[in-house]
Amino acid sequence: MLHFIAHTLEDSAARDEAPAGVTEAEALDAYSAIVTSVADRLAPSVTSLRVAQRLRGGRRAEGAGSGVIITPDGFALTSAHVIQRADGGTASFADGREFPFQVVGSDPLSDLAVIRITASDLAPAELGDADRLRVGQLVVAIGNPLGFAGSVTTGVVSALGRSLPTRAGSAGRIVENVIQTDAALNPGNSGGALADSRGRVVGINTAVAGIGLGLAVPINRTTGRILAALMREGRYRRAYLGIAGGRRPLPPRLAQPLRRRAGVEVVEVVDGSPAAGAGLRRGDVIVELASEPVEGVGDLQRLMAAELIGRP
């Protein structure tokens, strides 16, 4: 039952200025060394995708995007909209090799998909944990913007916990906890890697909302379950509420009797969604789901497992 109420370039507090005794040139050299190290590490693991898409009337069109290798035997992660209405295509790598690929599974409601490349000696990327990111942290984007393979851009984590509306057929959903970055993203970057300063992939680039405003689906425990299901079954089953929300601390008069410090405030309800049918409205605060406490969006996502489908 749902209860509600009406780092351094990785971690730097001293990151705004060079440490004592370090010149500006030395600081810039250190920054450049980090970026080139990430690029060198990830370049073999990021592939450029050419996709033959089926259009209405039997017509076909070629699309482009990027993918991230996650296993040596050819499994790769990309954006669902990159391979939409396609069964396969061609994956090319920085060393000039090209291989065909097939679509394994797609989850449009998280904008994630898994493909299988016909190759057995690929270099998988190391996946990180986006839940450990901090605003202001350095990130590096690698992808295939506008057909330019292996392009590298840098920026910072501008914000965390953003919401991204998506749609699959008639079903609308809002992907929560999306990463916002000012690293330059362009068409073709979709499905590419957003990495931290150690070269760990913490996000899959998914959308450009404006100049200096790119969005990436986070790599964390929630998306890990989606990837496993797509690799195993070709789809991901989830319980679905249909809200956008954010963490909100509870006032003392409510926190004490509820024994909760915070909840998830509803800021948007999707028309026709289960949340709308249950009477949830903007301003409501969710504090519990299936008898488990909810203090943030991550808790809500974690608890919206397939076992809850159909339960009140």
Buried (B, 14 or more C-beta within 10 A) or exposed (E): EBBBBEBBBBEBEEBEEBEEEEEEEEBEEEBEEBBEBBBEBBBBBBBBBBBBBEEEEEEEEEBBBBBBBBBEEBBBBBBBBBBBBBEBBBBBBBEEEEBEBBBBBBBBBBBBBBBBBEBEEBEBBBBBBBBEBEEBBBBBBBBBBEEEBBBBBBBBBBBBBBBBEBEBEEBBBBBBBBBBBBBBBBEBBBBBBBBBBBBBBBBBBBBBEEEBBBBBBBBBEBBEBBBEBBBEEEEBEBBBBBBBBBBBBBEEEBBEEBEBEBBBBBBEBBEEBBBBEEEBEEEBBBBBBBEEBBBBBBBBBBBBBEEBEEEE
